Amino acid sequence: MCETTKNRSVPVPMGLRMPCRDQEYIYPKYCCLMLILFKPWRLVFDLKQTTQSWTESFETFRRTCNKKIIAILNNMQILHECKDSWDDHFANRRL
């Protein structure tokens, strides 16, 4: 059967909030998670070399991945920024 847009599904991560890329202390965790989600892999060695950090591996991947993945990564960041603005807005209203 041919896949159509009606047959597609969207993964929804459960649990703690996904890390965002604009917090320096969380950035390596963000890199690791984005590689797991978007880079095809079977073994950890497919995600990064033993001599690489998660950040280095992700930066290499980001330079070589297609524009669709870049757009998804950017949209994920925009969602974080919107949520942060929403939280700030309502925190200030309660004061």
C-alpha positions in Angstrom: 0.0 0.0 0.0 1.3 3.5 -0.9 2.0 5.7 2.1 -0.1 8.9 2.1 -0.1 11.8 4.4 -3.1 10.2 6.2 -1.0 7.2 7.1 1.9 9.1 8.6 2.4 9.5 12.3 4.4 12.0 14.4 6.5 10.8 17.3 5.7 12.5 20.6 8.5 12.2 23.1 7.3 11.6 26.6 8.9 12.5 29.9 11.0 15.6 30.7 11.1 18.5 28.4 13.4 18.1 25.4 16.6 20.2 25.7 16.9 23.3 23.6 20.0 24.4 21.7 20.4 27.9 23.2 21.4 26.8 26.7 25.2 26.2 26.7 25.2 23.7 29.6 22.6 21.5 28.0 23.9 21.8 24.4 25.8 18.5 24.4 22.6 16.7 25.6 20.7 18.4 22.9 23.3 17.3 20.3 23.1 13.7 21.5 19.3 13.6 21.3 19.1 15.3 17.9 21.5 12.7 16.5 19.5 9.9 18.0 16.3 11.3 16.5 17.5 12.3 13.1 20.6 10.4 12.1 20.1 6.9 10.9 22.0 4.5 13.2 22.2 1.0 14.6 25.1 1.3 17.0 26.4 4.2 19.0 29.4 4.3 16.7 27.1 5.3 13.9 26.2 8.4 15.8 29.7 9.5 16.8 33.3 8.4 16.7 34.9 7.5 20.0 37.2 10.5 19.7 34.4 13.0 19.0 32.2 14.8 21.4 28.4 14.8 20.9 28.7 18.4 19.9 31.3 17.8 17.2 29.4 14.9 15.8 26.2 16.9 15.7 27.9 19.8 14.0 29.3 17.5 11.3 25.8 15.9 10.8 24.1 19.3 10.6 26.5 20.5 7.9 25.6 17.4 5.8 21.9 16.7 6.5 19.2 17.8 4.2 17.2 21.0 4.4 14.1 19.3 5.7 15.9 18.2 8.9 17.4 21.7 9.4 13.9 23.1 9.1 12.6 20.6 11.7 15.4 21.5 14.1 14.7 25.2 13.7 11.0 24.7 14.2 11.7 22.7 17.4 13.7 25.7 18.7 10.9 28.1 17.8 8.5 26.0 19.9 10.9 26.2 22.9 11.1 30.0 22.5 7.3 30.3 22.2 6.8 28.2 25.3 9.4 30.2 27.2 7.6 33.4 26.2 4.2 32.0 27.2 5.6 31.0 30.6 7.2 34.4 31.1 4.0 36.2 30.1 1.8 34.3 32.6 4.4 34.4 35.4 4.3 38.2 35.1 0.5 38.3 35.1 0.3 36.5 38.5 2.5 39.1 40.2 
